[in-house]
Amino acid sequence: MQHALRSAPLILSLIAAAPASPSQSAPPPVPEPGPLAEPRSLEQVGAPLDRTRAAIPADNPQTPEKIALGKRLFFDSRLSVDGTVACASCHDPRRAFTDGRPASIGVEGRSGQRNAPTVLNALYQKTQFWDGRVATLEQQAALPIVNPVEMGQPSLDAAVASIAAVPEYRQAFQDVFGHPPSGPDLLRAIAAYERTLVSFDSPFDHFIAGDKNAIDAAAKRGWTLFNGRGRCNLCHATSQSQPNLTSFTDDDFHNIGIGIIRHHVVPLARQAEKLVDSGKASDIDRAAIQSDMSVLGRFLVTKKEADIASFKTPDLRNVLVTAPYFHDGSQASLWDVVDHYNKGDGLQNPWLDEDIQPLALRESEIDDLVAFMASLTSKAYEAQAAQELLRQRELSRTTRPQRDTARAFGPKPPRPKPPAP
């Protein structure tokens, strides 16, 4: 499977042959901006000033006027083909810029196959999307606009035409960029707004800053487990010996055993090789969102067999208020997430990350890890977090589909070999 299939790409037929996405009667209403949509101050405990400044590209400097324009565009459903979906539809400020669904709903109620990641602190990420298929926030902003199951525009120019028909927008673009609306400038404005969405000032930030009473004993035990027997720092840190206190990620991609067993990935990977050869970001984007090729993850970008079903390590900040979890939104609570890792899931997965193994965590230790993750919630979401922790805790007492104590305390099972090419 390492070799490239050089036949002409049949992208549209590959996507058309995939199972249809489930439909809804209508997409949800576009959220109102509200206080949580406002650009965030950098005077938050834990905010890395130098790293934040370094994340601003030289060709898209921040200005208050550009940020205000980007915010307006972020909440404007006129960017979608039928005027029903905005960026904020999938990235609601009240939900820490996620949507609370396993997979997001776009125009005409169409649903994709990926969970919407938060935009908070996205400026610090080396790549965007679950598979890292683009590098910048400007590139990221372009693809949902033209994806048929998201905002559905036939082209970026079509979205610009909708905006350019509004006199206030024409004036705003003239004031900010010195000329009428254009596709690149529309993306620059949205990205500039998104770079203001920094989220720190959590109890854990205050703890690291020296307030030893900022988190409780359970969260402190959870932090120790995170860096020890829980093995979380193997992916959610810069390295095993160096924590990443900005976003708790290694900026890498891992196969953690989610979703792969219910798919026949080898035929999907062979189809995807044709798609990746095309080099067209929009075609790869459609396959990642619209088809069962979504399960291939990073392979859709690199075409490397080792990357099959590998997905980006997510930022853990505000994770409590961004349920459901994983790239497919398959886990309802943080207890489910820890249960998944505790049993070393993915027994029949030949591409499983080598660091996945049974953890033998006791129930009280799982509670401690959840307490630590809850302590990463920014002050802006303090009220939502308290309610969500109660909801998830109650759910964990009655519904634990990933729990398997026997496997959690058993030996690491042998990993099967990949199928022959």
Beta strands, then each sheet from edge to edge (+ up, - down):
strand 1: 253-254
strand 2: 311-312
sheet 1: 1+ 2-
end
